[in-house]
Amino acid sequence: MNYFSINFFSLIWAALLGILFWVVYQKQKRDSFTLFFPDVSKIETSTFFQRFIFTKAPEYCSKITLGLFFLALLDPQIRTQHAAPESKYHPLPKEGVAVYLILDRSSSMKDPLLSTELGNLYHFPSKIEILKNLVTDFIKNRPQDLIGLVTFARTAEIISPLTLDHQAILNKVKQLQVVSNKEEDGSAIGYAIFKTASFIRATQYFSKINENKPAYQIKDAVMILLTDGVQEINPEDQGKKLRSMEIEDAAQYAKELGIRLYLIMIARQGELSEVYLNMLQRSTQSTGGRLFSASDSNQLKSTFEDINKMEKSIVPLPAKEPSEISSRKFSFYPFLILTGLIFLFAGILLETMLVRRVP
């Protein structure tokens, strides 16, 4: 859509100046005089163009110059309006599931794991690399949910709190590496569960502390912990209540907060004792979660798919077309001023060089 516009205040100023110039012009017209020539034969025999140059051209140049400057003062513009590009956008979600991914990055996670991702060619990438790929797909499939990221070895570290900025979390996942320092090595599974549950509780509390309705409603809270072995407390942390917390005690704390716990054990059959697996099974089931076991990449992928089905995300809102209208304007005043200056100089040249007036 195109339309022409003029600055209103500039129009008022131009009108006042126009009145002023008209008054001055009328005064000069009354004060003008007639000069008689003894011989006008040469003027009468001249062409129309010559008579125009000698009589009217300088005056017309001055009038055109004034007119162009007046128009420039009005700042005439042509505005073009058009709708924004038709790219669709998704509105920010208002509610969903809070999911914390708790990833083991102890030194054992650099060990190879059977994978068939390249078709029939079997290869053995590290556990942490396979985990990073599967976690990336899991996050991309849950755009509606708050996602958080925790890693643990000797201790647990909050890499990213619950957020809807999933790209930031994906960048963090891509940078994950196993610990290289022996002093940082270990598998504090119980402490990782307890610390993550505490962060979820804090998030839920601060989202409800305001009397108004929070911007995002957490419908359910879930923890998904992935590890490749049993809990191993660093010798220096023995006796420390939190650092050495048992998995059963941490699961009980998550149960009290209404947080479901899913445990994924990356281990071959027979590597873990039945007693240990039964303890994990009881701990997860008490929270409403479940224990999974996977020995290769295909089983890990199926495990994530099963969790995705059990913890269904709320369907995202449909995409909407943007309603913003962008506009562009083209102003004529620079060209009007330039053209006015050209006529001004042309009038001066004609009056001073070709048409000289006798006082």
BELBEL-V201850 format. One record per run of one state. SS is the DSSP state (helix for helix, strand for strand, loop for the rest). FROM is the first residue (numbers start at 1). LEN is the number of residues. Records with the same first field share a line. If there is no record, write none. Layout:
SS->FROM-LEN / FROM-LEN
//
This chain:
loop->1-1 / 6-2 / 31-10 / 46-2 / 56-1 / 75-2 / 84-5 / 90-5 / 105-2 / 111-1 / 113-1 / 119-2 / 124-2 / 141-5 / 153-3 / 164-2 / 175-7 / 185-2 / 188-1 / 209-8 / 228-4 / 233-2 / 238-9 / 257-2 / 267-7 / 287-3 / 295-1 / 311-9 / 321-4 / 332-1 / 355-5
strand->2-4 / 77-7 / 89-1 / 95-10 / 112-1 / 114-5 / 121-3 / 126-1 / 146-7 / 156-8 / 187-1 / 217-11 / 232-1 / 259-8 / 290-5 / 296-1 / 320-1 / 325-7
helix->8-23 / 41-5 / 48-8 / 57-18 / 107-4 / 127-14 / 166-9 / 182-3 / 189-20 / 235-3 / 247-10 / 274-13 / 297-14 / 333-22
//
